[in-house]
Amino acid sequence: MYVPKLENLSLDHKLVEILGWPDAEKLSREFGGLIMYPAKCADLARKFLHASILRMARTGIKSTAVAVAFGVSERTVRNLLRENPLEEFPAASNDNALVHNELARA
């Protein structure tokens, strides 16, 4: 993204349209004449996608359906499930006690 020098920044400039005049002016004062490369946040997006896939797959929906819903391969879904196993709790003599203990920790 090219940041225009302050003298070339006008009210109808795209940067002003996106950021508003005060922020576009600040950006232009500091970085006018430079080309900036904003972050794409791909790592954050990937983490969110993987968490969403895991959440859906763990509800019991088949890997094929999850893959179609998120536009990934079935292998990706299976790999994520294999790499992120659910935490297993020890068996209790009373299931209600186990549920109660887990709720108390939350």
Order of alpha helices (4+ residues) and beta strands (2+ residues): alpha-alpha-alpha-alpha-alpha-alpha
